[in-house]
């Protein structure tokens, strides 16, 4: 029996997540505005990175900058809001 489009997509996603370069990777599907996507593409190209690597870099740098503004108790509250998987 032929697979449905949903089954084909689910199989692709399962295979794709297994082939990532890190065991702690998670899939994130989202829609962003065109200007933000263009900016991401430009920044990634300028840095010689993939869009994924550029997005990870931006998120990690933003989190580090935020954490430097928080005291110990505020950092604890920040981490307690959402636990890493």
DRENPA-3360 file (N, C-alpha, C; in nm, 2 decimals, always signed):
BEGIN
1 = XXXXXXXX = +0.08/-0.12/+0.00/+0.00/+0.00/+0.00/+0.09/+0.12/+0.00 ~ +0.05/+0.22/-0.08/+0.13/+0.35/-0.09/+0.11/+0.43/+0.04 ~ +0.22/+0.50/+0.08/+0.22/+0.58/+0.20/+0.15/+0.72/+0.17 ~ +0.09/+0.77/+0.27/+0.03/+0.90/+0.26/+0.14/+1.01/+0.27 ~ +0.11/+1.13/+0.23/+0.20/+1.24/+0.24/+0.24/+1.26/+0.39 ~ +0.15/+1.25/+0.48/+0.18/+1.26/+0.62/+0.28/+1.15/+0.67 ~ +0.26/+1.03/+0.62/+0.35/+0.92/+0.66/+0.49/+0.94/+0.60 ~ +0.49/+0.99/+0.47/+0.62/+1.02/+0.41/+0.70/+1.13/+0.49;
9 = XXXXXXXX = +0.63/+1.23/+0.52/+0.69/+1.34/+0.60/+0.73/+1.30/+0.74 ~ +0.65/+1.22/+0.80/+0.69/+1.17/+0.94/+0.82/+1.08/+0.93 ~ +0.83/+1.00/+0.83/+0.94/+0.91/+0.81/+1.07/+1.00/+0.78 ~ +1.05/+1.10/+0.70/+1.16/+1.19/+0.67/+1.21/+1.26/+0.79 ~ +1.12/+1.31/+0.87/+1.16/+1.38/+1.00/+1.23/+1.29/+1.09 ~ +1.18/+1.17/+1.10/+1.25/+1.07/+1.19/+1.39/+1.04/+1.14 ~ +1.41/+1.02/+1.01/+1.54/+0.99/+0.96/+1.63/+1.11/+0.97 ~ +1.57/+1.23/+0.94/+1.65/+1.35/+0.95/+1.71/+1.38/+1.09;
17 = XXXXXXXX = +1.62/+1.36/+1.19/+1.67/+1.38/+1.33/+1.78/+1.28/+1.37 ~ +1.77/+1.16/+1.32/+1.88/+1.06/+1.35/+2.01/+1.10/+1.29 ~ +2.01/+1.17/+1.18/+2.13/+1.21/+1.11/+2.20/+1.34/+1.15 ~ +2.15/+1.40/+1.26/+2.20/+1.53/+1.30/+2.34/+1.50/+1.37 ~ +2.42/+1.60/+1.38/+2.56/+1.59/+1.43/+2.56/+1.59/+1.58 ~ +2.45/+1.60/+1.65/+2.45/+1.60/+1.80/+2.34/+1.52/+1.85 ~ +2.36/+1.45/+1.96/+2.26/+1.36/+2.02/+2.15/+1.45/+2.09 ~ +2.18/+1.57/+2.12/+2.08/+1.65/+2.19/+2.00/+1.74/+2.10;
25 = XXXXXXXX = +2.00/+1.71/+1.97/+1.93/+1.80/+1.88/+1.78/+1.77/+1.89 ~ +1.70/+1.88/+1.86/+1.55/+1.87/+1.86/+1.51/+1.94/+1.73 ~ +1.40/+1.90/+1.68/+1.34/+1.96/+1.56/+1.25/+2.08/+1.60 ~ +1.26/+2.19/+1.52/+1.18/+2.31/+1.55/+1.12/+2.35/+1.42 ~ +0.99/+2.35/+1.40/+0.93/+2.40/+1.28/+0.86/+2.53/+1.32 ~ +0.88/+2.63/+1.24/+0.82/+2.76/+1.26/+0.81/+2.84/+1.14 ~ +0.73/+2.95/+1.14/+0.72/+3.04/+1.03/+0.77/+3.18/+1.09 ~ +0.86/+3.24/+1.02/+0.91/+3.38/+1.06/+0.89/+3.47/+0.94;
33 = XXXXXXXX = +0.89/+3.60/+0.97/+0.87/+3.70/+0.86/+0.98/+3.70/+0.76 ~ +0.96/+3.74/+0.64/+1.06/+3.74/+0.54/+1.18/+3.82/+0.57 ~ +1.16/+3.94/+0.63/+1.28/+4.03/+0.67/+1.37/+3.95/+0.76 ~ +1.32/+3.88/+0.86/+1.40/+3.81/+0.96/+1.47/+3.70/+0.89 ~ +1.41/+3.63/+0.80/+1.47/+3.52/+0.73/+1.58/+3.57/+0.64 ~ +1.56/+3.68/+0.57/+1.66/+3.74/+0.49/+1.78/+3.78/+0.58 ~ +1.76/+3.84/+0.69/+1.86/+3.88/+0.78/+1.94/+3.76/+0.83 ~ +1.87/+3.65/+0.86/+1.94/+3.53/+0.91/+2.03/+3.47/+0.79;
41 = XXXXXXXX = +1.98/+3.47/+0.67/+2.05/+3.42/+0.56/+2.18/+3.51/+0.53 ~ +2.16/+3.64/+0.54/+2.27/+3.73/+0.52/+2.38/+3.71/+0.63 ~ +2.34/+3.70/+0.76/+2.43/+3.69/+0.87/+2.51/+3.55/+0.85 ~ +2.43/+3.45/+0.82/+2.49/+3.32/+0.81/+2.60/+3.32/+0.69 ~ +2.56/+3.38/+0.58/+2.65/+3.38/+0.47/+2.78/+3.46/+0.50 ~ +2.76/+3.58/+0.57/+2.87/+3.66/+0.61/+2.96/+3.59/+0.71 ~ +2.91/+3.51/+0.80/+2.99/+3.44/+0.90/+3.04/+3.31/+0.84 ~ +3.00/+3.27/+0.72/+3.04/+3.14/+0.67/+2.98/+3.02/+0.74;
49 = XXXXXXXX = +2.85/+3.04/+0.79/+2.79/+2.94/+0.87/+2.66/+2.89/+0.80 ~ +2.61/+2.78/+0.84/+2.47/+2.74/+0.80/+2.37/+2.83/+0.87 ~ +2.25/+2.83/+0.82/+2.15/+2.91/+0.89/+2.12/+2.85/+1.03 ~ +2.13/+2.72/+1.04/+2.11/+2.65/+1.17/+2.22/+2.70/+1.27 ~ +2.34/+2.69/+1.22/+2.45/+2.73/+1.31/+2.44/+2.87/+1.35 ~ +2.40/+2.96/+1.26/+2.39/+3.10/+1.29/+2.28/+3.13/+1.39 ~ +2.17/+3.06/+1.37/+2.06/+3.08/+1.47/+2.10/+3.03/+1.61 ~ +2.17/+2.92/+1.61/+2.21/+2.87/+1.74/+2.31/+2.96/+1.81;
57 = XXXXXXXX = +2.40/+3.02/+1.73/+2.50/+3.12/+1.78/+2.43/+3.24/+1.83 ~ +2.33/+3.29/+1.76/+2.26/+3.41/+1.80/+2.18/+3.39/+1.93 ~ +2.12/+3.27/+1.94/+2.04/+3.24/+2.06/+2.14/+3.22/+2.18 ~ +2.24/+3.15/+2.16/+2.34/+3.13/+2.27/+2.40/+3.26/+2.32 ~ +2.44/+3.35/+2.22/+2.50/+3.48/+2.26/+2.40/+3.56/+2.33 ~ +2.27/+3.56/+2.29/+2.17/+3.64/+2.35/+2.14/+3.59/+2.50 ~ +2.14/+3.46/+2.51/+2.12/+3.40/+2.65/+2.24/+3.44/+2.74 ~ +2.36/+3.43/+2.69/+2.48/+3.46/+2.77/+2.47/+3.61/+2.81;
65 = XXXXXXXX = +2.44/+3.70/+2.72/+2.43/+3.84/+2.75/+2.32/+3.87/+2.86 ~ +2.20/+3.80/+2.84/+2.10/+3.81/+2.94/+2.14/+3.76/+3.08 ~ +2.21/+3.65/+3.08/+2.25/+3.59/+3.21/+2.35/+3.68/+3.28 ~ +2.43/+3.76/+3.21/+2.52/+3.85/+3.27/+2.45/+3.97/+3.34 ~ +2.32/+3.99/+3.31/+2.25/+4.10/+3.37/+2.17/+4.05/+3.50 ~ +2.17/+3.92/+3.52/+2.09/+3.86/+3.63/+2.18/+3.82/+3.75 ~ +2.12/+3.84/+3.87/+2.20/+3.79/+3.99/+2.17/+3.65/+4.00 ~ +2.23/+3.58/+4.10/+2.21/+3.44/+4.12/+2.07/+3.39/+4.13;
73 = XXXXXXXX = +1.99/+3.46/+4.21/+1.85/+3.42/+4.23/+1.77/+3.43/+4.10 ~ +1.80/+3.54/+4.03/+1.73/+3.56/+3.90/+1.77/+3.46/+3.80 ~ +1.90/+3.42/+3.80/+1.94/+3.31/+3.71/+1.87/+3.18/+3.75 ~ +1.86/+3.15/+3.87/+1.79/+3.03/+3.91/+1.65/+3.03/+3.86 ~ +1.58/+3.14/+3.88/+1.44/+3.16/+3.84/+1.43/+3.14/+3.68 ~ +1.53/+3.20/+3.61/+1.54/+3.19/+3.47/+1.54/+3.04/+3.43 ~ +1.64/+2.97/+3.49/+1.65/+2.83/+3.45/+1.54/+2.74/+3.50 ~ +1.47/+2.78/+3.61/+1.36/+2.70/+3.66/+1.24/+2.71/+3.57;
81 = XXXXX = +1.22/+2.82/+3.49/+1.10/+2.84/+3.41/+1.08/+2.72/+3.31 ~ +1.19/+2.69/+3.24/+1.18/+2.58/+3.14/+1.31/+2.50/+3.16 ~ +1.28/+2.37/+3.18/+1.39/+2.28/+3.20/+1.44/+2.22/+3.07 ~ +1.57/+2.20/+3.05/+1.62/+2.14/+2.93/+1.58/+2.00/+2.92 ~ +1.56/+1.96/+2.80/+1.51/+1.82/+2.78/+1.63/+1.73/+2.76;
% end
